[in-house]
């Protein structure tokens, strides 16, 4: 088996690590301000369904963690 020369991947990894270490809290403060707060979505089960590690029965009200979790087949917004 022949030996291979070091690939460029190793150099890229070292450069990435160096760049990751140079991030300061000042740079992150702008990121935190741009992230919008999660909007809670209250729903009522209109049929039997499973959400949040629980079986929800018709009439149960609960809050969704993310809006993408909404399912119109068994939930109704309240």
VENQUIWO-V610803 format. One record per residue. N is the residue number from 1. PSI is psi in radians with two decimals (* if undefined). Layout:
# VENQUIWO-V610803
N,PSI / N,PSI
This chain:
# VENQUIWO-V610803
1,2.32 / 2,2.56 / 3,2.47 / 4,2.64 / 5,2.73 / 6,2.36 / 7,2.91 / 8,-0.31 / 9,-0.72 / 10,-0.73 / 11,-0.69 / 12,-0.72 / 13,-0.77 / 14,-0.72 / 15,-0.67 / 16,-0.74 / 17,-0.76 / 18,-0.75 / 19,-0.65 / 20,-0.62 / 21,-0.45 / 22,-0.01 / 23,2.24 / 24,2.94 / 25,-0.52 / 26,-0.67 / 27,-0.55 / 28,-0.37 / 29,-0.64 / 30,-0.57 / 31,-0.75 / 32,-0.61 / 33,-0.45 / 34,-0.31 / 35,2.13 / 36,2.66 / 37,2.57 / 38,2.35 / 39,2.18 / 40,2.51 / 41,1.92 / 42,2.34 / 43,2.87 / 44,2.37 / 45,2.25 / 46,-0.04 / 47,3.04 / 48,2.32 / 49,2.94 / 50,2.13 / 51,2.42 / 52,0.70 / 53,0.46 / 54,2.56 / 55,2.12 / 56,2.28 / 57,2.84 / 58,2.25 / 59,-0.28 / 60,2.40 / 61,2.47 / 62,2.97 / 63,2.35 / 64,2.46 / 65,-0.60 / 66,2.55 / 67,-0.49 / 68,-0.28 / 69,-0.14 / 70,2.36 / 71,1.95 / 72,-0.23 / 73,-0.41 / 74,0.18 / 75,2.69 / 76,2.33 / 77,2.46 / 78,*
